[in-house]
Amino acid sequence: MNKSLIIALSASLYSLTGHAQESMANASHILNNNSTLYDKFQQGFANAKGTPYIQEEYTLASISGLTTNYMVKYNAFNDEMEVLLESNKVNYVQKEKGLVVALKTNTPKSYVCLGYTDELKKYQLGYFAAAGVIKEGYLLFLKEKIGFQEAKPPRSGYERPTPAGFKPPTSTFFVWESAGEQLIELPKTKTGFIKMFPKRNLKEFFKSGTYDLDVEEDLLQVVKYCYE
């Protein structure tokens, strides 16, 4: 994410996060001080293969509403932002709509806590990675997810058992419409985009260039055209 995009994205996020920042009085409100939640997670998946994390190492990050930076990493399996505190204790950031966790890495990355409806039609709060500015009032977000495969016994004497483990991460892009405060899931294929935006001449648009929908920069150009 280049510097100019970060500036534009920060300006667009201001209206989204302003109320959340005003309501956060102190660190005790934002940091979940129940470290047993993390301990239970570690115990429950102690023998699992793979990883539930997008990045393995803790990264210095700012958390909106706090003046102190913390070491954090994102658990994409249980959709929690982990915070490394003193004495090597790990807690979760308390989710609040509009909260921003900005990772201070060589390629800065920001997560925003937003409300959405899950597969069971239940309202949830979750973390979405900021992917770009489409236009005023419209932002592009990436939802990262890591699934889990339970252990499987062999189907025959010629096979080995499959150990329990975390699956490779998957991602889905969303458009945030600030006016309606809603997330709109984007298709993963060009055919899906053509069906979703029938009023746009996407067939000719896709012919005019090489667009890889798995690449954020390419997808952003496609979405900008759709929302012109």
N, C-alpha and C positions, 0 to 999 in steps of 0.2 A: 504494500500500500504506500504510494508515494506521498510526499509532504503536502502537496497541494490538495490531494484527495482527503488527507487527514483533517486539514483545516476546514474544508467544505463539509465533511462529515460531522465534525465537532459542532459547527454552526447549526446543522440540521438537527442534531441530537439535543440541542439546548432546550427547545420547547418540550421535547419528550421527557427529559430527565430533570428539568428544573424543579418541578413540584416534589419529586422524590428527594432531591438534595435538601430542600427546605425542611422536609419533615424528619430528616435523620439527625437526631440530636447529638449522639455520641457513638463511640465504637461499640459499646455494649449493646446498642440497639441493632447494629449492623452485623456484628459477629456472633454467631450462634455459640454460646459458651458450653454447650453440651457435647463434649468431646467423645462421649460414649457412642454417638451415632456413627462416627468415623471408625471407632474401634470395632463395632459390630459388623460394619461392612468388611473390614479387613479380615475378621475372623470367619465370616461367611464365605469368603472367596479366597481363602488362604491357599488352596491347592489348585486354583484355576490357572490355566495356561493363558498366555497373552496379557494384554493390558487394557484397563478401562480408561486410560488417559490419552488425550490428544498429544500432549507433550509430557515426556517422562519426568523432566526435572522441574522443580519449583522455580518460578520466574518472578522477579520483582515487578510489582504492579501497583497502580493507584486504584483506589476504590472510591467512587463518588460519595461525598459526605464525610470523608476522612482526610485528615491532613497528613497522616503517616502512611508511607508505602509498606506493603506487605509482600511476603513470598507466597505465591499462589500457583495452583495448577487446576485445570478443568477436568473433572471426571465426567466423560460423555456417556457413561453407562447409566449412572443414576442422576445425571444432569445437576451436579452440584459443583460449586467452586470451593475448593479446599484452601485453607489458610494455615500456613506453618507459623505457629506462635512460639513463645519462649518455652524452654524445657522440651523442645521438639514435639510439643502437643499439636495435633491437627484438629481444627474445627471447620465448620462450613459457614460460608457467608449467608446471612439471613436474606432470603429472596424478597425483593420489593420491586414492584413495577417501576421501570425507568432507571434502576441502578446500573451503573457502568463500571466494569472492571477492565482497565486498560493495561495490557501487558507491555512492559518496557523492554522489548527485544530489538534486535537489529532490524527486523521487519515488524513494526508495531501492529498489534492486533487488539481490538476492543470487543468485549462481550457486553451485550445489553440484556437485562432481564425484562422479558415481555410476557404478556398474557396470551395464551393460545388455547385452542380446543384440541385435545389429543384424539387418538384413534377410537377411544371409547366415548367420544363426545363429552368429555369432562374438561372443565376449565382448569388450566394449570399455569404456573409461572415457570418459565424456563429461560436458559441462556442462548442467545443468538449472536453469532459473530457478525459484526458490521462488515459489509462487502462493498459498499459504494453508495453514492448519491445519484438517483435517477433524475430527479428534478425537485423543485421546492415541494415539500410535503410528501415525497415518495423516496423511501430508502430501500436498498437491497441488503438482505440479511441471509446468512448461511446457518442452517441448523445441522450441527454435527451429532452423530449418534453412533454408539457402539452397542451391539447386541451381545447376547450370551447363548452359548450352545451347551446344553446339559450333556453329561456323560452318556455315551451309548455303548451297550454291550455288543460284542461281535455277532453278526448275523449267522456266521458259520465258523467252523473250526479253522478255516483258512484266513480269517480276518482278525485283526487286532482290535481291541476296544478303543473307542474314541473318547479321549479324556475331556472333561469339562473345560471350557475356556471362552475367552472373549473373542468376538468376531472382529474382523477388520472394520475400521470406521467407514460409515456412509454419510452422505451429506445431501441436503435438500435446500434449495434456494426459495426465499420468500420475498415478497414485496410488502413493505409496511406503508399503509395509507394513513397518514396522521389525522386527516379529517374524520375518518370513521374509526380510528384507532383499531385497525384490524390488519392481520397478516394474511396474505394471499399466497398460497403455494403455487410455485411455478412448475410447468411441465419439465420433464427431463429430455424430451425429444423435440426435434424441429416440427414434426407432425403435430405434436401436442400444442406447440405454440401457434401453429396455423389455425387449429381448431379453437383455441382459447381467444385469439384475437382475429376474428374473421374480417373485421373492417380494415385491417392493415394488410398491405400487399407483401406478406412475408415470403411467399414463394420467390418473388423477384428479389427481395432483400437478401435471402440466403444465397441466391445465385450470384449476387454482386460481390461476395467475398467469402473467405473461409472462416467460419465461426464454429468454435468448439464450445459447446454448452457446458462442458466440465471446467472450462477456464474462466475465472471470474471476470477478467477484462473483456473477453469475448461476450460472455453472457450479459454483462452490463450494457454493452453496445446494442445488443438485441432488445433488451428490456427498455432502454431509452427510446428506441425506435417505436416500440409498442405503445409507449406512454406519451408520445409527442402530441 
